[in-house]
């Protein structure tokens, strides 16, 4: 998988210019970002040391590095399709119908899983670290209608009644707010269906850990007595005549699919750029578009003091770096859902942080994610390619590339890049 002539010419130009100006001091600083952006995936993994490390590679090694980056992007594009969800409903239906995933039908060999997750459906304008995303009823109904109508025959008229195909499974995550389930399912009112509820029980310690890692001061920002919501419901909706899902042992949690509970669910490290997609507040505002909303009563976004008089919270600045999704789930939950439903394809109507997309890539399950905006789709595609590239250097992954790891680890940190990872910038384009 070779680099294009155009890109290889750009690489050579950057390396030569860096070498020529390295004796001049200040000029080299202007050229270094050019080289790092040329190798955007390697730069995301190597951090500030990327220009120097890449410049010291031989020409053959640099071309090989370019090929590995291309391979990462091709792997993503072969499994993942990201679309701009801000488009009109009719346009989205057409896009999904014409996509490869839109043409897949469930059956004895697996189901097509459609997901709407309230936790990933947007962001609260004020204090998203403790205020969950507000319910956007219109958005939920639109996305569900898009999904159902796209599953009908392309010849179906706009007035044809919606229905759930026998091989489809719709899952609504309520973000620990069960009173919103009826509103989340507003798009399937009147549709014949059968429902089952999977209860997700989060560990208290894990939620406290998440609160601490999401706060600006490293302190537990829980609001007090019984303020942690540990129970979330995922309502699974199928057609009345759907093929019954098989009973099997759970993959990551105690018990089997006979039960309706997953217990002791952990939380991601929101400070880790390996587990969590972290961006500046300004970048998030660009990606989220109109998915930022106020909702009901909320904690004010203003500077506040703790019990000792220290700053407990300050107003967010555009340059602050924080998680793309404060409420993202750990990969094991998504992996369990894919296992439990026998997923053969996934349509993610609330594609925020890319965690589910990564799990689908790991299992070679086609994935279509509906993003907040065109900018979000582009940036998330770059993030996913960077995740794949990093897995190329991880000896424990199923796509480990020992030659790449050896080539970079001579100059990188001993644990193959994990300790020197940096937030992914919007500059890391395809």
C-alpha positions in Angstrom: 0.0 0.0 0.0 2.2 2.8 -1.3 2.0 6.5 -0.8 0.8 8.7 -3.6 3.5 10.6 -5.5 2.0 13.9 -4.4 2.2 13.0 -0.7 5.7 11.5 -1.0 6.9 14.7 -2.7 5.5 16.7 0.2 7.2 14.5 2.7 10.6 14.8 1.0 10.2 18.5 0.7 9.4 18.8 4.5 12.3 16.6 5.5 14.8 18.4 3.3 13.6 21.8 4.4 13.9 20.8 8.1 17.4 19.5 7.5 18.5 22.7 5.8 17.1 25.0 8.5 18.0 22.9 11.5 21.3 24.8 11.8 19.4 28.1 11.8 17.4 27.6 15.0 14.2 29.7 14.7 13.5 28.7 11.1 13.5 25.0 12.1 10.6 25.7 14.5 8.6 27.0 11.6 9.2 23.9 9.5 8.7 21.2 12.2 4.9 21.5 12.3 4.8 21.0 8.5 6.6 17.7 8.9 4.4 16.6 11.8 1.2 17.4 9.9 2.5 15.4 6.9 2.7 12.4 9.2 -0.4 13.4 11.2 -1.0 9.9 12.7 2.6 9.4 13.8 2.6 13.0 15.1 -0.5 12.3 17.2 1.3 9.3 18.8 4.8 10.8 19.2 3.8 14.3 20.4 6.4 17.1 20.5 9.2 14.7 19.6 7.6 13.7 16.2 9.5 16.1 13.9 12.9 15.1 15.2 12.1 11.3 15.3 10.7 11.3 11.8 13.5 13.4 10.4 16.1 10.9 11.7 14.4 8.0 9.9 15.9 6.9 6.6 14.1 7.7 3.3 12.9 4.0 3.1 11.6 4.2 6.7 9.8 7.4 6.0 8.1 5.9 3.0 7.2 2.9 5.0 5.7 5.1 7.7 3.6 6.9 5.1 2.4 3.5 3.9 1.4 2.5 7.5 -0.6 5.7 7.8 -2.3 5.0 4.5 -3.1 1.5 5.7 -4.7 2.8 8.9 -6.9 5.1 6.9 -7.9 2.4 4.4 -8.8 0.0 7.3 -11.1 2.6 8.8 -12.8 3.4 5.5 -13.3 -0.3 4.8 -15.4 -0.7 7.9 -16.6 2.7 9.0 -18.9 5.2 7.2 -19.5 8.6 8.9 -22.2 10.9 7.7 -23.2 14.5 8.5 -26.4 14.2 10.6 -27.3 17.9 10.3 -28.6 17.3 6.8 -32.3 17.1 6.0 -34.2 14.0 6.9 -34.9 13.0 3.3 -31.3 13.4 2.4 -30.2 11.2 5.3 -32.6 8.5 4.4 -31.2 8.4 0.8 -27.6 8.3 2.1 -28.3 5.4 4.4 -30.3 3.5 1.8 -27.5 3.7 -0.7 -24.7 2.8 1.7 -23.3 -0.7 2.0 -24.6 -1.0 5.5 -28.0 0.3 4.6 -28.4 -2.7 2.2 -27.5 -5.3 4.9 -30.4 -7.3 6.3 -30.5 -9.3 9.5 -31.2 -13.0 9.6 -30.0 -16.2 11.2 -26.4 -15.1 10.7 -26.9 -11.9 12.8 -28.8 -8.7 13.3 -28.5 -5.1 12.3 -28.3 -3.0 15.4 -29.5 0.6 15.5 -28.5 2.6 18.6 -29.7 6.0 20.0 -27.8 6.9 23.2 -29.0 10.0 25.1 -25.6 10.3 26.7 -24.0 10.8 23.3 -26.7 12.8 21.7 -25.2 16.3 22.4 -23.8 18.4 25.2 -25.2 20.7 27.8 -24.0 24.3 27.2 -23.2 24.8 30.9 -21.1 22.5 33.0 -21.2 19.4 30.8 -19.0 17.7 33.3 -21.9 17.3 35.7 -25.0 18.3 33.6 -26.0 15.5 31.2 -27.0 16.2 27.6 -30.6 17.5 27.5 -33.2 15.4 25.7 -33.6 16.8 22.2 -36.9 15.2 21.4 -37.0 16.4 17.8 -33.6 15.1 17.1 -34.4 11.7 18.6 -37.6 11.3 16.6 -35.9 12.5 13.4 -33.0 10.0 13.8 -35.3 7.1 14.5 -37.5 7.9 11.6 -34.4 8.1 9.3 -33.2 4.7 10.5 -36.6 3.0 10.0 -37.4 4.6 6.7 -33.9 3.8 5.3 -34.6 0.2 6.1 -37.7 0.0 3.9 -37.5 -0.8 0.2 -36.1 2.1 -1.9 -39.4 1.9 -3.8 -41.4 2.6 -0.7 -43.4 5.9 -0.8 -43.0 8.6 1.8 -46.5 7.8 3.1 -45.7 4.1 3.7 -46.1 3.1 7.3 -42.9 2.6 9.2 -42.0 -0.8 10.5 -39.2 -2.7 12.2 -37.5 -5.4 10.1 -37.3 -8.9 11.5 -33.6 -8.8 11.6 -33.2 -5.3 13.2 -32.6 -4.5 16.9 -33.2 -0.9 18.0 -31.5 0.0 21.4 -32.3 3.2 23.3 -29.9 4.2 26.1 -31.6 6.6 28.5 -28.6 8.0 30.3 -29.9 6.9 33.7 -33.1 8.9 33.1 -35.8 6.3 32.6 -38.5 8.9 32.4 -37.2 9.9 29.0 -37.7 6.4 27.5 -41.1 7.3 26.1 -39.8 10.4 24.4 -36.7 8.6 23.0 -39.0 6.1 21.4 -41.3 8.8 20.0 -40.2 8.0 16.5 -41.7 4.5 16.7 -45.1 5.3 18.1 -47.7 3.1 16.5 -45.1 0.7 15.2 -45.7 -3.0 16.1 -42.9 -4.1 18.3 -41.6 -6.1 21.2 -39.4 -4.6 23.9 -37.0 -5.9 26.5 -35.0 -3.8 29.0 -31.3 -4.4 29.8 -30.3 -2.8 33.1 -26.8 -1.3 33.3 -25.5 -0.9 36.9 -22.5 1.3 37.2 -20.0 0.9 40.0 -20.1 3.8 42.5 -16.3 3.8 42.7 -16.2 4.1 38.9 -18.6 7.0 38.8 -16.7 8.8 41.5 -13.5 8.2 39.6 -15.1 9.7 36.5 -16.3 12.7 38.4 -12.8 13.3 39.7 -11.2 12.9 36.3 -13.7 15.2 34.6 -13.4 18.0 37.2 -11.0 20.9 36.6 -9.5 20.6 40.1 -9.2 16.8 40.4 -11.8 16.7 43.1 -15.1 14.8 43.4 -17.7 17.1 42.0 -20.7 14.9 42.9 -23.5 17.1 44.3 -24.1 15.1 47.5 -26.5 12.6 49.1 -27.8 10.1 46.5 -26.6 12.3 43.6 -24.9 9.5 41.6 -27.2 7.8 39.1 -25.9 4.2 38.9 -28.8 2.6 37.0 -29.2 3.1 33.3 -31.7 1.3 31.1 -31.1 0.2 27.5 -34.5 -0.7 26.0 -34.1 -3.2 23.1 -36.9 -3.1 20.5 -37.5 -5.7 17.9 -40.3 -6.7 15.5 -43.0 -8.9 17.0 -42.0 -11.7 14.6 -38.2 -11.2 15.1 -35.9 -14.2 15.2 -35.3 -14.9 18.9 -31.8 -14.0 20.1 -29.6 -16.8 21.2 -28.8 -17.5 24.9 -25.1 -17.4 25.6 -22.6 -16.6 28.3 -21.8 -12.9 28.7 -18.5 -11.8 27.2 -17.2 -9.4 29.8 -19.6 -9.5 32.7 -20.9 -12.1 35.1 -23.9 -14.2 34.0 -25.4 -14.8 30.6 -27.8 -13.3 28.1 -30.6 -15.0 30.0 -30.3 -12.2 32.6 -31.3 -8.6 32.1 -28.5 -7.0 34.2 -24.9 -6.0 33.6 -23.3 -5.1 36.9 -20.2 -3.3 38.2 -19.7 -1.4 35.0 -16.5 0.7 35.1 -15.8 4.1 33.7 -13.1 5.3 31.2 -10.1 7.5 32.2 -11.3 10.8 30.8 -7.8 12.3 31.2 -6.2 9.6 29.0 -5.8 10.5 25.3 -5.6 6.7 24.7 -9.1 5.9 26.1 -10.7 9.3 25.5 -10.9 11.7 22.6 -9.9 15.1 24.1 -10.3 18.4 22.3 -10.4 22.1 23.1 -13.7 23.7 24.0 -13.5 25.8 20.8 -13.0 22.6 18.7 -15.9 20.9 20.4 -18.2 23.8 19.7 -17.3 23.6 16.0 -18.0 19.8 15.9 -21.1 19.8 18.0 -22.9 22.5 16.0 -26.6 22.8 17.2 -26.2 19.7 19.4 -25.2 22.1 22.3 -28.4 23.0 24.2 -29.6 24.2 27.6 -32.3 21.7 28.7 -33.9 22.1 32.1 -32.4 23.2 35.5 -28.6 22.9 35.6 -25.5 23.8 37.5 -24.5 27.4 36.5 -21.3 27.8 34.5 -19.6 30.2 36.8 -16.6 30.4 39.1 -17.4 28.7 42.4 -15.4 28.0 45.6 -15.1 24.8 47.6 -15.4 24.4 51.4 -11.8 25.5 51.9 -12.2 28.7 49.9 -10.3 27.2 46.9 -11.6 27.3 43.3 -13.9 24.3 42.8 -14.8 25.3 39.2 -14.1 28.2 36.9 -15.8 29.2 33.6 -14.5 27.1 30.7 -12.0 28.8 28.4 -11.9 28.1 24.6 -8.4 26.7 25.0 -9.3 24.2 27.8 -8.9 20.6 26.7 -11.6 18.2 27.8 -13.3 15.0 26.7 -15.4 15.1 23.5 -18.0 13.2 25.5 -18.0 13.4 29.3 -20.5 10.5 29.5 -18.8 8.0 27.2 -19.0 4.3 28.0 -16.2 1.9 28.4 -15.6 -0.4 25.3 -16.6 -3.5 27.2 -20.2 -2.4 27.4 -20.4 -1.9 23.6 -18.6 -5.2 23.0 -21.1 -6.9 25.3 -24.0 -5.3 23.3 -22.6 -6.5 20.0 -22.1 -10.0 21.5 -25.6 -10.0 23.1 -27.4 -9.0 19.9 -25.3 -11.0 17.5 -24.6 -7.8 15.5 -23.6 -8.1 11.9 -23.8 -4.3 11.2 -24.3 -1.2 13.4 -26.1 2.1 12.7 -25.1 4.5 15.4 -27.5 7.5 15.4 -25.6 9.3 18.1 -22.0 8.9 17.0 -20.0 11.2 19.4 -16.7 9.8 20.6 -16.0 6.9 18.3 -15.7 4.2 21.1 -18.4 2.0 19.5 -16.8 2.5 16.1 -13.5 1.2 17.4 -15.2 -1.9 18.9 -16.9 -2.6 15.5 -13.5 -2.3 13.8 -12.0 -4.8 16.3 -14.8 -7.3 15.5 -14.9 -6.5 11.7 -18.5 -5.4 12.0 -19.6 -2.7 9.4 -20.4 0.5 11.2 -22.3 3.6 10.0 -22.2 6.6 12.4 -24.4 9.7 12.1 -22.3 12.7 13.3 -23.3 16.1 14.6 -21.8 18.0 11.6 -19.6 17.6 8.6 -16.6 18.9 10.7 -17.4 16.2 13.3 -17.4 13.5 10.6 -14.0 14.6 9.3 -12.4 15.0 12.7 -13.8 11.7 14.0 -12.5 9.9 10.9 -9.0 11.3 11.7 -9.4 10.2 15.3 -10.3 6.6 14.3 -7.3 6.4 11.9 -5.0 7.6 14.7 -6.5 4.9 17.0 -5.8 2.3 14.4 -2.3 3.6 13.9 -1.6 3.4 17.6 -2.9 -0.2 17.7 -0.4 -1.0 15.0 2.3 -0.2 17.7 0.5 -2.1 20.5 1.8 -5.6 21.0 -1.4 -6.7 22.6 -3.7 -5.7 19.7 -4.9 -7.9 16.9 -3.4 -5.6 14.3 0.1 -5.2 15.8 2.8 -4.2 13.3 6.1 -5.2 14.9 8.3 -3.5 12.2 6.5 -0.2 12.8 6.8 -0.5 16.5 10.5 -1.3 16.3 11.1 1.6 13.9 9.4 4.2 16.2 10.4 2.7 19.6 14.1 3.4 19.0 13.4 7.0 19.7 10.0 6.9 21.3 9.2 5.9 24.9 9.7 2.3 26.0 6.0 1.3 26.1 5.4 2.0 22.5 4.0 5.5 22.5 1.4 5.1 25.2 3.0 7.6 27.6 3.7 10.3 25.1 0.3 10.5 23.4 -1.2 13.9 22.8 -4.7 15.1 22.2 -5.8 14.7 18.6 -6.0 18.1 16.8 -8.5 19.0 14.1 -5.4 19.5 12.0 -5.1 15.7 11.8 -7.2 15.4 8.6 -7.5 12.5 6.2 
